[in-house]
């Protein structure tokens, strides 16, 4: 590799936190004008490496060298790296929701008049230019909160382009996007490459890596394992390098089992959102049998999560018409607490905001939803709490040195295991898993799938909501497809194909 072709080199980077070596002598080189993907299991060190590069972890807190265009850099702040043309976009977007699009794009590097005041007219004009570059046709004066995640992602990239970015780092940019939004974003990254922008993308979606990567570097346990050129790239090798072992089947094989009677039935279910005064679900009818995984497929915005939430105790104050039967008994839950007491549990798609208390420890998070089991005489039995939390931590193979560790410090896959453990503390009979593997790596996904099979063996029935069609196909016994708030098809899991599901998912 010609040194003149190298725009970025990270040489012998080692980064330690108390008791943990997050990066261990990592070497990482990026060629000028390429798309370089960075992959590895959660906790492999990908995001830490990029935080070292961008100045989030300043010079002096790590050992090793960062070279841009062959010159050693000592970044003390993010502003230092941005001055060199680096920009990083995190999975959790850093936009101010109540500011306008143009205010967000130039926030922190405002365009000013000679007098020092902000030149708003120029700000709007320049905002339109960078929005056009990313194919984002929105009103720059609109508040950012009025747009979905896909548009906000484009606004973040427009913000980076406004800073004259040369190296754009994207951390799991498609994790919360629909398939159509993913496709548009990947095409944009390819276009940015044509415009001379060097892109580094962290992704768990290996199909995306195969599609756009010129070069791929794999990290494992904080070490550089391999760097592979596009011509030599294949998914099997990537998985083997990532997990240190060969995973022959991405989805574990389940033994044949007899599906039981209907345990949940929804009839003529219509849901109206008070907040925006519109109907969001129309005449939904579905059945869940004992001991099956029922997949709910569809594009983002189809109404799958709204269906789950409306069944689970009306937490968003939906107006509901229709009938719900649990174990043959007609019911309607006025509050999630009542649903949980009836053995009905929903595991949220947004574990960080709605599923976990990030600043509390693993022990408290696991036991939080079932404290009644631990209370005697109005006091929590701390010994019982520790015993139960350690059991779930061991059973779910949560990677931690202590159940007293704060959940915020765990990887995404281990956070998801804590969220599942918390739900199982309530002893559910029916479990809704909403995007259970979003944002976690292939090894952690496999462990979640094994847990799902274990839950089935315990007699728990599962509704699986997922935007990843291979996951729906790999794990579901039966599949309903949702589009525009309606059930547009039902398919046996063995007969389902991606093409058939997508046809049903695009019916309106």
N, C-alpha and C positions, 0 to 999 in steps of 0.2 A: 504494500500500500504506500503510494507516493506521499511523502510528508506534506507536499503542497496541496494534496487533496483533502487533508484533515482540517476541519474547521474547529473541532473540539476534541480534546483528549483529557481524560481523568486518569491520573496515574497513581497507583498504589494507595487508593483512598481507604482509610480505616476510620470508622466512627463508632464511638462507644457511648452507651448510656449506663447508668448505675446497674451493674450486674449483667449487662448484655452488650455483646459486640455486634452491632447492627450491620456494619460493613467491615469486611475483612480483606484488605489488600486488593480492592476492586480496581480493575483496569477497564476503561470504556472509551472507545474511539468512534467518532462520527465523521463520515465524509461530507464534504460540502455539497449541498443541494440534494441530499438523499432523505428518504423516509426510513428512520431507524426505530424498530420496535424493541421495547424492553419488556420481557416477560419473566414470570416466576410465580411461585406460590405466594399467598399472602404472608407477609413477614419475611420475604426473601431479601428485602432491602431496596426495592425499586424506588418507592417514593422518598425514602431517606436519601438515596443517591441523588435524586433530582433536587431535593431540598438543600443538599450540600452545594450542588451546582448553582442554584439560583440565589444563594446567600441567605436563605432562611436559617441554615446553620452556618454561622459566619466563620471566616478564616480564624484559625486558632482553636476551634472546637473539634477539629478533625486533623488527621495527618495525611500527607500526600499532596499532589499538585493538580491544579486545574489550568489547562492551557487553551486559550482561544487564539486561533491563527498562529500557533507556536509560541505565544507569549504567556508566561505564568501570570495568573490573576489571583488577587487576594480580596475577595468580596466580603465586606463587613455587613452589608445590608442588601436587601432585594433591589434597592435603587441602584446600587453599584452594578449588579448584573444586567439590569434593564438598560443602563447606559451603554453596555456593550452589545445590545441588541438581543438579549435573552428575554423570553416571556414564558411564564408557566400558567397553565389553566388547570385548576384542580377539579376533581370529580364533584366536589361540593362547590358550586359556583360562588364567586365572591362579588356579586353585584348588589347594589343598594336598591331594594325593590321599590321604594317610594320616590326615587329620583327618575328623571326621564332617561331615555336611551342615550341621547347625546351627552347628558351630564355624566352618565356612567362611563361612556367611551373615553372621555377626557378627564375623568376624575383622577387627581393627583399629578396631572401634567397639562393643566389648563392652558388654553390659548389666550394670551393676554395682549392688551393694547400697550402702547408705550407708557401710558400712565400707571400701568400695573393692574388695571381692572380687566375682567374677563371679557373677551370679544365674543359675545354670544352668536352674532350673525355668522362669523367665521367658523365657530364651533359647530353650528348646525350644518353648514355647507360641507365641512370636512367630514362630519359624521355620515352624511349621505354618501360621500365618496367611498368610505371604508365599508359601509353597509352594502353598497353595490358590489364591492369586490368579493364579499362573502355570500352574495346572492340572497341578501336579507331585505326584502321589500316591505319595511315597516315604517310607521310614522316615527321619526326620531324624537318627537316631542311627547310621545306616549310614555307612561310609567312602565318600568320594566316588569312590575308584578302582574301586568295585564297580559303577559305572554307566557306560553308554555316553556318547558325545559329545552325543547329543540331550538326555539328562537333565541332563548337566553344563551345557549351555547354559542350560537352564531354571533351574538352581541359581544360575548367574551373574546371571540377570535377577532372581531372588528376592533375591539379595544387594544388587543395585542398589535394588530397591524398599524394602528394609529401611533404606536411607539417606534415605528420603523424596525420591526422585529426581523432578525436574521435567523435566530434559532427559536422555534416554537415548540414548547413541551406541553403535551396533552396527557393528563393523567385520567385514564378510563373515560374518555370523552363520550362513549356511546352507552355507558352503563344504564342510564335512565331513559334512553330514546327508543322510539318505535323502530320497526325494521325500515320503514320508509325514511325516517329521519336519519337513521344510521347510514343508509345508502347515500343520502345527500351529503352528510358530513364527510364520509370517506372520499367521495368525489371531490369535495372542496379541498381536502388535504392533498389529493393528487394534483389539483389545480395550483395550490400554493407551491408545491414542488416545482411545477413548470415555471412559476414566477420567481424562482430562485430562493424560496424559503426552505431552510433545513428543518425537518420535523422529527421530533422524538416522541413516540407514542407508547404509553404504558397501556397494555390491554390484556384481559383474561380471555378474550374471544379469539381463539386461534384461527377461526375462519377469516376474521378481519386481518390478522397478521399475514396470513397466506395471500390475501388479496392485495395488500398495499406495500408490504415491507420490501425495501431493497436489501436491508441487512437486519438481522435479529440477534440481540444479545440475551442470554438466559442467565438469571441469577438464582442461586439456591443457598439458603442459610448465610446470606451476606457475602457470598463469594461469586466471582465470575466463573461460570461453568463452561460456556461456549459462545462463540460469535459465528453466525452462519449467514452466508450469502444467499440471495434469493434462489439461485439455481439449485442449491443443495437443501432447500427448506422443505420439510414435511411435518405434519402434525404429530405423527408417532414419535419422531425423534425429539420434538419439542417437549412432549409430555414426559418422555423418559428423562430428559435433562432436568426438567422442572422438579419432578418428584423423586428422582434418584432411583426409580424403579419403573418397570413397564406396566402400564395399565392397559390390558388387552381389551377390556370392555369399559367404555365411558359410563355406561349404565349397568349396574349389577343385575345379574339374572335372578329373577324371583321364581321360586318353585310354583308349580301349578297349584292353585287354591280355588276352593269353591266360594263364589260370591254369594252372600246371604240375602236376606229380605231387605226391602227398602227401609232405611233408617231415617232418611230425611226426604221430604217431598215439598216442592214449591209449586203452587197452582195460581195461574193468572196474576202474577206478581207485577204490579205497576208502582213505580217509585217516582215521586216528584220532589225536586229540590226547592225548598222554601227560599233559599238564598238568591237564586237566579230565576225563580218562578218558571221552571220548565220541567217537562217530563224527561227523565233520564233512563228509565227502564220500562219496556212495554211488553205486557203479556208474557212474562217469563214463566216457563214450565220446565222443571227438571226433577230428577230423582237421583239420590245417592244410595247405593247398596252397602250393606255391612261388608267390611273387609276389602273394599275396592279403592283405587285411586281414580277419582273423577277429574279429568283435566278440563280447565276452562281456558280456551285459546281465543285470541283476537288481538287486534291492533290496540295500541295505547289509546285510551279515550273511548273504547268500545262500551265500557260500563261494567267490566268484570269486578273491579274493586268496589264500585258502588253497590253491586249486587251483594258482595260479601258483607259490607258494612251495614246495609239495610237489613240483612238477615240477623246480624249480630247485635241487635238491640238499638237500632235507630240512633247512633251516636251523633249524627250530624243533623238531627231533627228533620228527617225526610218525612214526607207525607206518603203513606203506603196504603195501597189497596191490594188485596189478594190473601191467599191462605198459606200458612206454613205448618207442616206436620213433622214432628220429631217423634220417632218410634210409634207412629200411628196416631199420636195425640195432637190435636189442633192447638196451636199456640202462637203467640206473638210476643217477642221480648221487648219490654219498654226501656231496658237499660242493659248494657253489656254484662253487668253483674248478674242479672237474671239468666242470661245466656250461659255464662260460665257455670252457674249453679246447676244448670240443666245438662252440663257436660258438653257444651258447644263452645269451641275456642277459635279465635281468629288470630293468626300470627301476621302482623303488619308487614307490608312491603318496605316501610321506612323504619328500620330497626333503631336507627340513631335518634330520630325525633320522637317516635311514638311507641317503640317497643322496649327501650332500655333506659335506665337512669345512668348515663355515662360516667358521672362523677361519683357513683357509688360502686362498691366492690362486687365481685362475682357472686359472693354468698348472698348478699342482700337482693340482688337482681333475680337470682334463681328462686328465692323464697317469697318474693314480694307479693305475688298474686294469690298465695295460699297460706297467709300467716295464721289463719284460724287453726290450721293443723298443728301449729307450733305454740299456741297460746295456752297457758294454764294459769288460772286465777288472774287473768288480765295481764300476765307477763309473758314475754316471749322466752321460750326455753332455748337459750343460746347454744347449749350442747347439742340439742336436737337439730337446730338450724345448721350448725357446722357439719354434723354427721350427714344430713340430707344433701347439703350443697357439695360436700366432697364426693358423695355417691354419684350425683349427676355429673359432676366434673369428670370423674373417672369413666363413667358409662359412656359419656359423650366425647371422651378424649379431647377435652378442652385443654389446649396447650398453655399452661401457666405454671409458675413456680409457687403460686399461693392463691387460694380462693379469696384472699383479702386484697388482691390486686384490683385496681379500678378498671372497669369495663372499657373505658376510653382507650386504655393502653393495649387492648387486644387487637389482633388482626380481624378483618371483616368476617372471615369464616368462623373464627372462635366467638365473635360477638353473636353471630347467627345461632351457634350452638347454645349459647347462654339464653337467647330469646326462646329457643325451642324448649330448653330445660324448664324455663319459667312457665311456659304454657302447660307442660306435662305435669307440673306440680299440682295442677287443678284437677288431674285425673279425667281428662276429656274422653268422650266417646266419638265425637265428631270434630275434626280439625281442619280448618281452612288455612292453607299455606299460600300466602300472597308473595310471589317472586322470591322464593326461599333461598335461591342461590345468586341473586343479583350482586354483582361486584365482588364475587369471591372466585378463587382460582380453581383449576381443574381438580387438584388433589382434594381440596376442601369440599368441592361439589360432590365428589364421589363419596366422601364420608357422610354428607347430608343425605345422599340417596340411600346409603346403607341404613341410616337412622330411620328413614321413611319406611323401608322394608321391615325394620324391627317393630315400628309402631303398628304396622298392619298385622304382624304376628301377635301383637298384644290385643287385637280386636278393635283397634281404632280405625275409623273410616276417614278418608282424606279427600278434600277438594284441593286440587293443585292449580293455582293461577300462575301462568308463566308466559312471558313474551318471547321466550326462546323455543322455537318449534321443535328442535331436536330433543329438548328436555320434555316437552309435552308428549312427543311420540315415544320417547324412551321409558317414561315412567307411568303413563296412563293406561288403565284398563278400558276406559271409555272416555270420549271427549265430546264436550259441547263447544260449539263455536259461537262467539258473541260478536255482533256487529251493529253499531248504531243503536245500542240499548235493547237489541232483540237477540233471541237464540235463533241463529240462521242455519244450524245443522247439528246433527248428532252422528258420531262415527265410533265404531268399535276400534279400540286401540290397535289391534292386530291388522286391521284393514286400512288404517289412516296413512295418509302421505302428506308431505308438506304442501304439495300442489293442491290437494283437495281442501285442506284447511284454509289456505290462502284464498281460494275461490270463495269459500263461505265467509271468510273474514272481510271480504270487500263488497259483500252484498249490502245494499242500503235500501 
